[in-house]
Amino acid sequence: MDNNLLVFFIAVTSVAVVIQAGILVALFITVRKSTAKMEALAADVTSKTLPKVESVLAMMVELRPSIEALTENVSESSTLVRNQLGRIDATLTDAVDRARLQVIRADELLNRTMDKVEETSEVVHKTVISPLRQVNGLMAAISTGVDVFFGQKRRHPKNGDGVSQDEMFI
């Protein structure tokens, strides 16, 4: 039985090897046909695009000096613009610093002025208004004293009931 089994496995293995060989031959034929088609397509693409590429390359060769000059001009222009922007930045920074300094000075001046106005107001109040009030009070007292002395005491008007207006509120 072992012999029959060995023959069976050898037969199955040889059938599998033959099938694999057939698959490999089919793959080889398919790849060969695909390669032929790809080569034909590549030749077609090359024949159609090569003249266009050559004309573009010829145009690039003709335009190369102009492109180089343009590139150089753009480079110089960007350098000039960068330098000018640096100058403008420095100028603006200086102007902002000066403006800030002037604002600080103006604020200090305004604060000092307001302090002086307050001090002056206090001095005027102490030296002018307070003595004026005292003199006004003194003059009122003298006026009342003179009126009483000369008998010109003011009488309060009475309402219709015979009661003075000041007494009505008491």
Biotite code that builds the C-alpha atoms (Angstrom):
import biotite.structure as struc

atoms = struc.array([
    struc.Atom([0.000, 0.000, 0.000], chain_id="A", res_id=1, res_name="MET", atom_name="CA", element="C"),
    struc.Atom([2.818, 2.356, 0.689], chain_id="A", res_id=2, res_name="ASP", atom_name="CA", element="C"),
    struc.Atom([4.035, 1.857, -2.840], chain_id="A", res_id=3, res_name="ASN", atom_name="CA", element="C"),
    struc.Atom([0.683, 2.741, -4.312], chain_id="A", res_id=4, res_name="ASN", atom_name="CA", element="C"),
    struc.Atom([0.487, 5.786, -2.141], chain_id="A", res_id=5, res_name="LEU", atom_name="CA", element="C"),
    struc.Atom([3.955, 6.878, -3.219], chain_id="A", res_id=6, res_name="LEU", atom_name="CA", element="C"),
    struc.Atom([3.033, 6.461, -6.877], chain_id="A", res_id=7, res_name="VAL", atom_name="CA", element="C"),
    struc.Atom([-0.152, 8.448, -6.288], chain_id="A", res_id=8, res_name="PHE", atom_name="CA", element="C"),
    struc.Atom([1.735, 11.348, -4.670], chain_id="A", res_id=9, res_name="PHE", atom_name="CA", element="C"),
    struc.Atom([4.348, 11.332, -7.441], chain_id="A", res_id=10, res_name="ILE", atom_name="CA", element="C"),
    struc.Atom([1.576, 11.444, -10.048], chain_id="A", res_id=11, res_name="ALA", atom_name="CA", element="C"),
    struc.Atom([-0.185, 14.322, -8.262], chain_id="A", res_id=12, res_name="VAL", atom_name="CA", element="C"),
    struc.Atom([3.113, 16.193, -7.936], chain_id="A", res_id=13, res_name="THR", atom_name="CA", element="C"),
    struc.Atom([3.943, 15.693, -11.619], chain_id="A", res_id=14, res_name="SER", atom_name="CA", element="C"),
    struc.Atom([0.458, 16.924, -12.637], chain_id="A", res_id=15, res_name="VAL", atom_name="CA", element="C"),
    struc.Atom([0.954, 20.004, -10.405], chain_id="A", res_id=16, res_name="ALA", atom_name="CA", element="C"),
    struc.Atom([4.387, 20.663, -11.957], chain_id="A", res_id=17, res_name="VAL", atom_name="CA", element="C"),
    struc.Atom([2.911, 20.363, -15.481], chain_id="A", res_id=18, res_name="VAL", atom_name="CA", element="C"),
    struc.Atom([0.086, 22.790, -14.559], chain_id="A", res_id=19, res_name="ILE", atom_name="CA", element="C"),
    struc.Atom([2.628, 25.257, -13.136], chain_id="A", res_id=20, res_name="GLN", atom_name="CA", element="C"),
    struc.Atom([4.727, 24.982, -16.275], chain_id="A", res_id=21, res_name="ALA", atom_name="CA", element="C"),
    struc.Atom([1.611, 25.672, -18.389], chain_id="A", res_id=22, res_name="GLY", atom_name="CA", element="C"),
    struc.Atom([0.788, 28.736, -16.269], chain_id="A", res_id=23, res_name="ILE", atom_name="CA", element="C"),
    struc.Atom([4.366, 30.004, -16.617], chain_id="A", res_id=24, res_name="LEU", atom_name="CA", element="C"),
    struc.Atom([4.281, 29.536, -20.409], chain_id="A", res_id=25, res_name="VAL", atom_name="CA", element="C"),
    struc.Atom([0.948, 31.449, -20.546], chain_id="A", res_id=26, res_name="ALA", atom_name="CA", element="C"),
    struc.Atom([2.406, 34.246, -18.409], chain_id="A", res_id=27, res_name="LEU", atom_name="CA", element="C"),
    struc.Atom([5.456, 34.416, -20.663], chain_id="A", res_id=28, res_name="PHE", atom_name="CA", element="C"),
    struc.Atom([3.325, 34.720, -23.797], chain_id="A", res_id=29, res_name="ILE", atom_name="CA", element="C"),
    struc.Atom([1.084, 37.388, -22.180], chain_id="A", res_id=30, res_name="THR", atom_name="CA", element="C"),
    struc.Atom([4.058, 39.431, -20.963], chain_id="A", res_id=31, res_name="VAL", atom_name="CA", element="C"),
    struc.Atom([5.662, 39.207, -24.424], chain_id="A", res_id=32, res_name="ARG", atom_name="CA", element="C"),
    struc.Atom([2.472, 40.511, -26.097], chain_id="A", res_id=33, res_name="LYS", atom_name="CA", element="C"),
    struc.Atom([2.181, 43.322, -23.497], chain_id="A", res_id=34, res_name="SER", atom_name="CA", element="C"),
    struc.Atom([5.809, 44.236, -24.022], chain_id="A", res_id=35, res_name="THR", atom_name="CA", element="C"),
    struc.Atom([5.292, 44.458, -27.767], chain_id="A", res_id=36, res_name="ALA", atom_name="CA", element="C"),
    struc.Atom([2.248, 46.696, -27.264], chain_id="A", res_id=37, res_name="LYS", atom_name="CA", element="C"),
    struc.Atom([4.113, 48.912, -24.777], chain_id="A", res_id=38, res_name="MET", atom_name="CA", element="C"),
    struc.Atom([7.085, 49.285, -27.123], chain_id="A", res_id=39, res_name="GLU", atom_name="CA", element="C"),
    struc.Atom([4.735, 50.279, -29.944], chain_id="A", res_id=40, res_name="ALA", atom_name="CA", element="C"),
    struc.Atom([2.978, 52.789, -27.670], chain_id="A", res_id=41, res_name="LEU", atom_name="CA", element="C"),
    struc.Atom([6.308, 54.213, -26.456], chain_id="A", res_id=42, res_name="ALA", atom_name="CA", element="C"),
    struc.Atom([7.504, 54.595, -30.045], chain_id="A", res_id=43, res_name="ALA", atom_name="CA", element="C"),
    struc.Atom([4.240, 56.343, -30.952], chain_id="A", res_id=44, res_name="ASP", atom_name="CA", element="C"),
    struc.Atom([4.483, 58.736, -27.964], chain_id="A", res_id=45, res_name="VAL", atom_name="CA", element="C"),
    struc.Atom([8.133, 59.435, -28.742], chain_id="A", res_id=46, res_name="THR", atom_name="CA", element="C"),
    struc.Atom([7.413, 60.168, -32.379], chain_id="A", res_id=47, res_name="SER", atom_name="CA", element="C"),
    struc.Atom([4.575, 62.538, -31.488], chain_id="A", res_id=48, res_name="LYS", atom_name="CA", element="C"),
    struc.Atom([6.123, 64.372, -28.525], chain_id="A", res_id=49, res_name="THR", atom_name="CA", element="C"),
    struc.Atom([9.798, 64.470, -29.437], chain_id="A", res_id=50, res_name="LEU", atom_name="CA", element="C"),
    struc.Atom([9.410, 67.242, -32.031], chain_id="A", res_id=51, res_name="PRO", atom_name="CA", element="C"),
    struc.Atom([7.393, 69.303, -29.549], chain_id="A", res_id=52, res_name="LYS", atom_name="CA", element="C"),
    struc.Atom([9.968, 68.775, -26.809], chain_id="A", res_id=53, res_name="VAL", atom_name="CA", element="C"),
    struc.Atom([12.752, 69.683, -29.208], chain_id="A", res_id=54, res_name="GLU", atom_name="CA", element="C"),
    struc.Atom([10.941, 72.894, -30.209], chain_id="A", res_id=55, res_name="SER", atom_name="CA", element="C"),
    struc.Atom([10.392, 73.789, -26.535], chain_id="A", res_id=56, res_name="VAL", atom_name="CA", element="C"),
    struc.Atom([14.050, 73.136, -25.802], chain_id="A", res_id=57, res_name="LEU", atom_name="CA", element="C"),
    struc.Atom([15.085, 75.267, -28.777], chain_id="A", res_id=58, res_name="ALA", atom_name="CA", element="C"),
    struc.Atom([12.812, 78.054, -27.545], chain_id="A", res_id=59, res_name="MET", atom_name="CA", element="C"),
    struc.Atom([14.303, 77.737, -24.034], chain_id="A", res_id=60, res_name="MET", atom_name="CA", element="C"),
    struc.Atom([17.805, 78.008, -25.500], chain_id="A", res_id=61, res_name="VAL", atom_name="CA", element="C"),
    struc.Atom([16.765, 81.169, -27.361], chain_id="A", res_id=62, res_name="GLU", atom_name="CA", element="C"),
    struc.Atom([15.064, 82.674, -24.297], chain_id="A", res_id=63, res_name="LEU", atom_name="CA", element="C"),
    struc.Atom([17.794, 81.735, -21.827], chain_id="A", res_id=64, res_name="ARG", atom_name="CA", element="C"),
    struc.Atom([19.637, 85.110, -21.988], chain_id="A", res_id=65, res_name="PRO", atom_name="CA", element="C"),
    struc.Atom([16.361, 86.977, -21.515], chain_id="A", res_id=66, res_name="SER", atom_name="CA", element="C"),
    struc.Atom([15.369, 84.743, -18.616], chain_id="A", res_id=67, res_name="ILE", atom_name="CA", element="C"),
    struc.Atom([18.777, 85.199, -16.983], chain_id="A", res_id=68, res_name="GLU", atom_name="CA", element="C"),
    struc.Atom([18.541, 89.000, -17.387], chain_id="A", res_id=69, res_name="ALA", atom_name="CA", element="C"),
    struc.Atom([15.022, 88.960, -15.962], chain_id="A", res_id=70, res_name="LEU", atom_name="CA", element="C"),
    struc.Atom([16.145, 86.840, -13.017], chain_id="A", res_id=71, res_name="THR", atom_name="CA", element="C"),
    struc.Atom([19.056, 89.182, -12.343], chain_id="A", res_id=72, res_name="GLU", atom_name="CA", element="C"),
    struc.Atom([16.770, 92.242, -12.509], chain_id="A", res_id=73, res_name="ASN", atom_name="CA", element="C"),
    struc.Atom([14.267, 90.671, -10.132], chain_id="A", res_id=74, res_name="VAL", atom_name="CA", element="C"),
    struc.Atom([17.083, 89.807, -7.730], chain_id="A", res_id=75, res_name="SER", atom_name="CA", element="C"),
    struc.Atom([18.441, 93.369, -7.800], chain_id="A", res_id=76, res_name="GLU", atom_name="CA", element="C"),
    struc.Atom([14.943, 94.810, -7.393], chain_id="A", res_id=77, res_name="SER", atom_name="CA", element="C"),
    struc.Atom([14.217, 92.602, -4.396], chain_id="A", res_id=78, res_name="SER", atom_name="CA", element="C"),
    struc.Atom([17.528, 93.658, -2.832], chain_id="A", res_id=79, res_name="THR", atom_name="CA", element="C"),
    struc.Atom([16.665, 97.336, -3.351], chain_id="A", res_id=80, res_name="LEU", atom_name="CA", element="C"),
    struc.Atom([13.176, 96.850, -1.964], chain_id="A", res_id=81, res_name="VAL", atom_name="CA", element="C"),
    struc.Atom([14.571, 95.021, 1.074], chain_id="A", res_id=82, res_name="ARG", atom_name="CA", element="C"),
    struc.Atom([17.036, 97.865, 1.713], chain_id="A", res_id=83, res_name="ASN", atom_name="CA", element="C"),
    struc.Atom([14.318, 100.511, 1.327], chain_id="A", res_id=84, res_name="GLN", atom_name="CA", element="C"),
    struc.Atom([12.024, 98.594, 3.666], chain_id="A", res_id=85, res_name="LEU", atom_name="CA", element="C"),
    struc.Atom([14.852, 98.479, 6.204], chain_id="A", res_id=86, res_name="GLY", atom_name="CA", element="C"),
    struc.Atom([15.221, 102.251, 5.954], chain_id="A", res_id=87, res_name="ARG", atom_name="CA", element="C"),
    struc.Atom([11.479, 102.796, 6.229], chain_id="A", res_id=88, res_name="ILE", atom_name="CA", element="C"),
    struc.Atom([11.361, 100.513, 9.262], chain_id="A", res_id=89, res_name="ASP", atom_name="CA", element="C"),
    struc.Atom([14.182, 102.431, 10.928], chain_id="A", res_id=90, res_name="ALA", atom_name="CA", element="C"),
    struc.Atom([12.504, 105.754, 10.140], chain_id="A", res_id=91, res_name="THR", atom_name="CA", element="C"),
    struc.Atom([9.119, 104.617, 11.431], chain_id="A", res_id=92, res_name="LEU", atom_name="CA", element="C"),
    struc.Atom([10.679, 103.166, 14.561], chain_id="A", res_id=93, res_name="THR", atom_name="CA", element="C"),
    struc.Atom([12.465, 106.460, 15.199], chain_id="A", res_id=94, res_name="ASP", atom_name="CA", element="C"),
    struc.Atom([9.256, 108.442, 14.572], chain_id="A", res_id=95, res_name="ALA", atom_name="CA", element="C"),
    struc.Atom([7.258, 106.205, 16.929], chain_id="A", res_id=96, res_name="VAL", atom_name="CA", element="C"),
    struc.Atom([9.931, 106.511, 19.619], chain_id="A", res_id=97, res_name="ASP", atom_name="CA", element="C"),
    struc.Atom([9.955, 110.301, 19.279], chain_id="A", res_id=98, res_name="ARG", atom_name="CA", element="C"),
    struc.Atom([6.168, 110.471, 19.322], chain_id="A", res_id=99, res_name="ALA", atom_name="CA", element="C"),
    struc.Atom([6.098, 108.298, 22.435], chain_id="A", res_id=100, res_name="ARG", atom_name="CA", element="C"),
    struc.Atom([8.645, 110.600, 24.098], chain_id="A", res_id=101, res_name="LEU", atom_name="CA", element="C"),
    struc.Atom([6.595, 113.681, 23.158], chain_id="A", res_id=102, res_name="GLN", atom_name="CA", element="C"),
    struc.Atom([3.418, 112.091, 24.537], chain_id="A", res_id=103, res_name="VAL", atom_name="CA", element="C"),
    struc.Atom([5.221, 111.345, 27.794], chain_id="A", res_id=104, res_name="ILE", atom_name="CA", element="C"),
    struc.Atom([6.512, 114.923, 27.968], chain_id="A", res_id=105, res_name="ARG", atom_name="CA", element="C"),
    struc.Atom([3.051, 116.333, 27.194], chain_id="A", res_id=106, res_name="ALA", atom_name="CA", element="C"),
    struc.Atom([1.533, 114.130, 29.905], chain_id="A", res_id=107, res_name="ASP", atom_name="CA", element="C"),
    struc.Atom([4.108, 115.316, 32.434], chain_id="A", res_id=108, res_name="GLU", atom_name="CA", element="C"),
    struc.Atom([3.530, 118.946, 31.395], chain_id="A", res_id=109, res_name="LEU", atom_name="CA", element="C"),
    struc.Atom([-0.231, 118.528, 31.744], chain_id="A", res_id=110, res_name="LEU", atom_name="CA", element="C"),
    struc.Atom([0.174, 116.896, 35.162], chain_id="A", res_id=111, res_name="ASN", atom_name="CA", element="C"),
    struc.Atom([2.461, 119.688, 36.353], chain_id="A", res_id=112, res_name="ARG", atom_name="CA", element="C"),
    struc.Atom([0.045, 122.305, 35.004], chain_id="A", res_id=113, res_name="THR", atom_name="CA", element="C"),
    struc.Atom([-2.913, 120.682, 36.749], chain_id="A", res_id=114, res_name="MET", atom_name="CA", element="C"),
    struc.Atom([-0.919, 120.535, 39.990], chain_id="A", res_id=115, res_name="ASP", atom_name="CA", element="C"),
    struc.Atom([-0.060, 124.244, 39.663], chain_id="A", res_id=116, res_name="LYS", atom_name="CA", element="C"),
    struc.Atom([-3.719, 125.105, 38.955], chain_id="A", res_id=117, res_name="VAL", atom_name="CA", element="C"),
    struc.Atom([-4.794, 123.193, 42.058], chain_id="A", res_id=118, res_name="GLU", atom_name="CA", element="C"),
    struc.Atom([-2.094, 124.894, 44.180], chain_id="A", res_id=119, res_name="GLU", atom_name="CA", element="C"),
    struc.Atom([-3.069, 128.311, 42.790], chain_id="A", res_id=120, res_name="THR", atom_name="CA", element="C"),
    struc.Atom([-6.749, 127.604, 43.479], chain_id="A", res_id=121, res_name="SER", atom_name="CA", element="C"),
    struc.Atom([-5.924, 126.695, 47.076], chain_id="A", res_id=122, res_name="GLU", atom_name="CA", element="C"),
    struc.Atom([-3.756, 129.798, 47.504], chain_id="A", res_id=123, res_name="VAL", atom_name="CA", element="C"),
    struc.Atom([-6.495, 132.049, 46.028], chain_id="A", res_id=124, res_name="VAL", atom_name="CA", element="C"),
    struc.Atom([-9.039, 130.440, 48.303], chain_id="A", res_id=125, res_name="HIS", atom_name="CA", element="C"),
    struc.Atom([-6.872, 130.931, 51.366], chain_id="A", res_id=126, res_name="LYS", atom_name="CA", element="C"),
    struc.Atom([-5.641, 134.426, 50.548], chain_id="A", res_id=127, res_name="THR", atom_name="CA", element="C"),
    struc.Atom([-8.610, 136.010, 48.767], chain_id="A", res_id=128, res_name="VAL", atom_name="CA", element="C"),
    struc.Atom([-11.907, 134.203, 49.315], chain_id="A", res_id=129, res_name="ILE", atom_name="CA", element="C"),
    struc.Atom([-11.553, 133.463, 53.037], chain_id="A", res_id=130, res_name="SER", atom_name="CA", element="C"),
    struc.Atom([-10.608, 137.068, 53.927], chain_id="A", res_id=131, res_name="PRO", atom_name="CA", element="C"),
    struc.Atom([-13.423, 138.344, 51.657], chain_id="A", res_id=132, res_name="LEU", atom_name="CA", element="C"),
    struc.Atom([-15.922, 136.201, 53.549], chain_id="A", res_id=133, res_name="ARG", atom_name="CA", element="C"),
    struc.Atom([-14.599, 137.508, 56.821], chain_id="A", res_id=134, res_name="GLN", atom_name="CA", element="C"),
    struc.Atom([-14.777, 141.121, 55.577], chain_id="A", res_id=135, res_name="VAL", atom_name="CA", element="C"),
    struc.Atom([-18.290, 140.471, 54.196], chain_id="A", res_id=136, res_name="ASN", atom_name="CA", element="C"),
    struc.Atom([-19.397, 139.085, 57.563], chain_id="A", res_id=137, res_name="GLY", atom_name="CA", element="C"),
    struc.Atom([-17.818, 142.051, 59.325], chain_id="A", res_id=138, res_name="LEU", atom_name="CA", element="C"),
    struc.Atom([-19.553, 144.509, 56.956], chain_id="A", res_id=139, res_name="MET", atom_name="CA", element="C"),
    struc.Atom([-22.905, 142.768, 57.509], chain_id="A", res_id=140, res_name="ALA", atom_name="CA", element="C"),
    struc.Atom([-22.402, 142.992, 61.261], chain_id="A", res_id=141, res_name="ALA", atom_name="CA", element="C"),
    struc.Atom([-21.473, 146.689, 61.039], chain_id="A", res_id=142, res_name="ILE", atom_name="CA", element="C"),
    struc.Atom([-24.464, 147.389, 58.771], chain_id="A", res_id=143, res_name="SER", atom_name="CA", element="C"),
    struc.Atom([-26.821, 145.617, 61.162], chain_id="A", res_id=144, res_name="THR", atom_name="CA", element="C"),
    struc.Atom([-25.292, 147.444, 64.102], chain_id="A", res_id=145, res_name="GLY", atom_name="CA", element="C"),
    struc.Atom([-25.675, 150.832, 62.401], chain_id="A", res_id=146, res_name="VAL", atom_name="CA", element="C"),
    struc.Atom([-29.300, 150.023, 61.444], chain_id="A", res_id=147, res_name="ASP", atom_name="CA", element="C"),
    struc.Atom([-30.128, 149.024, 65.009], chain_id="A", res_id=148, res_name="VAL", atom_name="CA", element="C"),
    struc.Atom([-28.276, 152.040, 66.368], chain_id="A", res_id=149, res_name="PHE", atom_name="CA", element="C"),
    struc.Atom([-30.219, 154.476, 64.196], chain_id="A", res_id=150, res_name="PHE", atom_name="CA", element="C"),
    struc.Atom([-33.517, 152.656, 64.799], chain_id="A", res_id=151, res_name="GLY", atom_name="CA", element="C"),
    struc.Atom([-34.122, 151.411, 61.338], chain_id="A", res_id=152, res_name="GLN", atom_name="CA", element="C"),
    struc.Atom([-34.864, 147.919, 62.412], chain_id="A", res_id=153, res_name="LYS", atom_name="CA", element="C"),
    struc.Atom([-36.721, 146.082, 59.739], chain_id="A", res_id=154, res_name="ARG", atom_name="CA", element="C"),
    struc.Atom([-40.102, 144.748, 60.624], chain_id="A", res_id=155, res_name="ARG", atom_name="CA", element="C"),
    struc.Atom([-41.322, 141.484, 59.323], chain_id="A", res_id=156, res_name="HIS", atom_name="CA", element="C"),
    struc.Atom([-44.487, 141.677, 57.239], chain_id="A", res_id=157, res_name="PRO", atom_name="CA", element="C"),
    struc.Atom([-47.501, 139.987, 58.736], chain_id="A", res_id=158, res_name="LYS", atom_name="CA", element="C"),
    struc.Atom([-50.074, 137.916, 56.958], chain_id="A", res_id=159, res_name="ASN", atom_name="CA", element="C"),
    struc.Atom([-53.799, 138.481, 57.259], chain_id="A", res_id=160, res_name="GLY", atom_name="CA", element="C"),
    struc.Atom([-54.011, 136.668, 60.633], chain_id="A", res_id=161, res_name="ASP", atom_name="CA", element="C"),
    struc.Atom([-51.594, 138.981, 62.375], chain_id="A", res_id=162, res_name="GLY", atom_name="CA", element="C"),
    struc.Atom([-48.852, 136.348, 62.468], chain_id="A", res_id=163, res_name="VAL", atom_name="CA", element="C"),
    struc.Atom([-45.468, 137.083, 60.946], chain_id="A", res_id=164, res_name="SER", atom_name="CA", element="C"),
    struc.Atom([-44.299, 134.885, 58.128], chain_id="A", res_id=165, res_name="GLN", atom_name="CA", element="C"),
    struc.Atom([-41.331, 133.619, 60.153], chain_id="A", res_id=166, res_name="ASP", atom_name="CA", element="C"),
    struc.Atom([-43.630, 132.413, 62.929], chain_id="A", res_id=167, res_name="GLU", atom_name="CA", element="C"),
    struc.Atom([-45.791, 130.456, 60.531], chain_id="A", res_id=168, res_name="MET", atom_name="CA", element="C"),
    struc.Atom([-43.054, 127.905, 59.986], chain_id="A", res_id=169, res_name="PHE", atom_name="CA", element="C"),
    struc.Atom([-42.275, 127.334, 63.638], chain_id="A", res_id=170, res_name="ILE", atom_name="CA", element="C"),
])
